[in-house]
Every structure is written in C-alpha cells, then in structure tokens.
Amino acid sequence: MKLGPACDYAASSVARMVKFWDIPIITAGALAADFGLPKYPEAEYYLLTRTGLSFDEVSHFMVKLFKKYDWKTVLVIYDSNSRTEVMKEDYGALFAKALIDTLRADGGFSFYHHKMKEKLNEEETEMMLKEVVGNKYA
C-alpha cells in the first residue's frame, strides 16, 4: 500500500503508476473531480482511495447552504495559489471550478467568478473587494 501524496498533480501520477503494480494508494489529497469517478479495473484511478472530502462534495454542500438561505447570486473569488503547502498551484482554481460546475449543473443560480491577483496585502485586498464586489453583489 502507498500513502499519499496530497497534491493532486503528484497523486495523479502516482495513482497511474500503482495501478500497473497492483498496489492501492490512500491519500488525504486527490480533491479534484476525476479522482471521484466510479472505480472499475480499467478506470484511471482504480486503486486510489481518498480519506477526506472532495472539492465536488464541498461544492454540493455549499449549494445546499445557498438554497437554504435562498441565495440566488454567487460571486466566487479565488486565489489560484492558495494552500501552496498542499498543492504548488491551482488549488483555488480547482475548487472554484468544482463550485462553478456544481452551480451550473443545478441551474438555479446566477454566478460570476474573479481570480485574485497574487499576494495582495490587506489594503489591496480591501480595494479589490470594493471594486469586484461593490454594490453589484453586496
């Protein structure tokens, strides 16, 4: 059995290799949608088991929360380079994609997205929120 890695990109490569060695892999990572596809012997990630929630599962929870509070308009602001200790890049973008895909599939929401610039300080973050969110989404 192989434990880890947490990074989706590394988990993808390792999961493809262990399939040929017939060794299962367990990871707390592998959060992207492809890792959650049905498992069958010909599947790309057949021997991969994820121990936590996926981006899709968190997105479905968030959509239920939005519905509970009757929120119909969603602005997804994300930082592609968030959580670099888990994944070198695209962590935020992969989560934003999962949430947007879930909102789109539901069909009951107006949604917009905004990618943050890298490494904003507090003042720059405040300005970005005023410009992006402003009165349109507040």
QUIGISUL-V595672 format. One record per residue. N is the residue number from 0. SS is DSSP state (helix for helix, strand for strand, loop for the rest). OMEGA is omega in degrees with one decimal (none if undefined). NEAR is the number of other ideal C-beta (glycine too) atoms within 8 Angstrom. Layout:
n: <N/N>
ss: <SS/SS>
omega: <OMEGA/OMEGA>
near: <NEAR/NEAR>
This chain:
n: <0/1/2/3/4/5/6/7/8/9/10/11/12/13/14/15/16/17/18/19/20/21/22/23/24/25/26/27/28/29/30/31/32/33/34/35/36/37/38/39/40/41/42/43/44/45/46/47/48/49/50/51/52/53/54/55/56/57/58/59/60/61/62/63/64/65/66/67/68/69/70/71/72/73/74/75/76/77/78/79/80/81/82/83/84/85/86/87/88/89/90/91/92/93/94/95/96/97/98/99/100/101/102/103/104/105/106/107/108/109/110/111/112/113/114/115/116/117/118/119/120/121/122/123/124/125/126/127/128/129/130/131/132/133/134/135/136/137>
ss: <loop/strand/strand/loop/loop/loop/loop/helix/helix/helix/helix/helix/helix/helix/helix/helix/helix/helix/helix/helix/helix/loop/loop/loop/strand/strand/strand/loop/loop/loop/loop/loop/helix/helix/helix/helix/loop/loop/loop/loop/loop/loop/loop/loop/loop/loop/loop/strand/strand/strand/loop/loop/loop/loop/helix/helix/helix/helix/helix/helix/helix/helix/helix/helix/helix/helix/helix/helix/loop/loop/loop/loop/strand/strand/strand/strand/strand/strand/loop/loop/loop/loop/loop/loop/loop/loop/loop/loop/loop/loop/helix/helix/helix/helix/helix/helix/helix/helix/helix/helix/helix/helix/helix/helix/helix/helix/loop/loop/loop/strand/strand/strand/strand/strand/strand/loop/loop/loop/loop/loop/loop/helix/helix/helix/helix/helix/helix/helix/helix/helix/helix/helix/loop/helix/helix/helix/helix/loop>
omega: <178.3/175.6/178.5/-3.8/-178.2/-178.9/-179.0/-177.1/178.3/179.5/178.9/-179.5/-178.2/-179.3/176.8/-179.1/-175.3/177.0/-179.4/178.4/-178.9/179.2/178.0/177.5/177.3/-177.6/172.0/179.4/-178.5/-172.9/-177.2/-173.7/-175.7/-178.4/-178.8/179.0/-179.4/-177.6/172.5/-171.2/-178.9/-177.3/-176.4/-176.6/-174.2/-174.0/-178.2/173.9/179.7/-176.7/-176.8/179.1/175.4/174.3/179.9/-179.1/177.1/178.9/178.1/175.9/-178.8/178.2/176.3/177.9/178.0/-179.8/-179.8/-178.8/176.5/175.5/-175.4/-179.7/-176.4/172.9/179.8/176.1/-175.9/176.8/-178.2/-174.2/175.8/176.8/-179.0/176.3/178.9/-177.0/-174.4/-178.8/172.9/179.1/-179.7/179.8/179.0/176.9/178.6/178.4/179.5/179.8/179.6/177.3/179.4/177.2/179.8/-178.7/179.3/176.4/-176.0/-174.4/163.6/-177.9/-178.7/178.5/179.3/176.3/179.3/171.8/-176.8/169.1/175.5/173.2/-175.6/-179.7/179.2/177.7/178.4/178.6/179.7/179.6/177.9/-178.7/-174.0/-177.5/177.6/179.1/-176.1/-176.0/-175.4/none>
near: <6/9/6/10/8/10/10/13/8/10/17/12/8/12/15/10/8/13/11/6/6/6/8/9/15/9/14/7/14/13/12/10/10/8/15/8/9/4/7/6/4/4/9/8/14/10/11/14/8/12/6/6/5/14/13/11/9/12/14/9/8/10/12/8/8/11/9/6/6/5/7/7/9/11/11/11/9/13/8/11/8/8/7/9/3/8/13/5/7/8/13/12/10/13/13/12/9/15/14/11/11/13/12/8/6/8/5/5/11/6/11/9/10/9/9/11/7/6/4/8/6/5/6/9/10/8/8/11/9/8/7/10/10/8/4/5/9/5>
